[in-house]
């Protein structure tokens, strides 16, 4: 799909049927500081709005978004990983010369290819692997918290001190990668996020293009290594499955790694950071967790609803159709704002409020819905749960610093806090 980026470009249906022209109800596609007021206004005033700045229909109501996720035959995921801004000539050249041919692991694939690969990959995400990882995750979390709490100045930062490393080490361990290279994998992941969902100039794309080439070459190397030496890792399991007759190619395995190395830690880092940011910002509910650790799982789901890591995901209409009473033409792109759907009052009573006791928090759409429901959702929630359990035990007096004003990276889909500064009692 060629993205429509001109401010004068109209969708195939002939433009916004509501006649708002350049008005977008306060919605700014790449601004993540506090998008929720604009989401609420869109739900009320124009729940399916064409935004000519990005060339997408922006969909904001829960029922509409869930229906689109369910109907994969009408709304394809093939554009889910498409760059929001077209790659510039220099970035394209770097990637072509570097042999970059990575494709989505699963999220942008469509049946029957998606069905075939997911069935194979799903067998590798077993409770046995999660159970084996849990003691190391818990020990890793505790040691990082204890190191932070040992500082005499009582100044910490939950992204850098905890959320940055934990999910990265976990996913690297799961796939059998080098856990000493956290910063390298983070750099590659940042490049992928910027090149796919960011708003970069041609010049700004160049260093990220080099990083993506390195990233893809490492994924291919890991597949070759797994074939040569085997081992106890998800990569080795996939290579072994192929050797035993599973219908999956080396390129598809490498593409899965390309996706897992990103999705397996980037969104979980954000989930952990947001869990602390939100709960410490709602002191009474943080104290409820201290008194009742059994509520931690519910807290994670409510964080996912209230402040999810991914607030927008894309689909493409494969035929003329309609969403929320608005005509959508074949070929049009849709941006599904799950961050809005998760606060929709028609589904979640008092949806703009954070409520640890919310009975239907698990109905959030932060992991998607339907055939593309996030494969690693259990591992992400497990890590966030462990972080909260250990922190409420080891650092119950933890609180946001008085002047904490959390900023978020500019992005179309991911709501990533730059830093979550904290302090605690001596």
Secondary structure, DSSP 4 states (H G I P E B T S, - for coil): ------TT---TT-S-TT--TT--TT--TT--SS-HHHHHHHHHH-SEEEETTTTEEEE--HHHHHHHHH-TTTEE-TTTTS-SSPPPHHHHHHHHHTT-----SSTT--TTHHHHHHHHHHTTS-HHHHHHHHHHHHHHHHHHHHHHHT-TT--EEHIIIIIHHHHHHHHHHHHT--TT-HHHHHHHHHHHHHHHHS---HHHHHHHHHHHHHHHHHHHHHHHHHHHH--SSHHHHHHHHHHTT-S--HHHHHHHHHHHHHHTTHHHHHHHHHHHHHHHTSHHHHHHHHH-GGGHHHHHHHHHHHS-SB--EEEEESSSEEETTEEE-TT-EEEE-HHHHTT-TTTSTTTTS--TT-TTGGG--TT--GGG--TTHHHHHHHHHHHHHHHHHH-TT-EE-TT----B---SSB--BS--EEE---
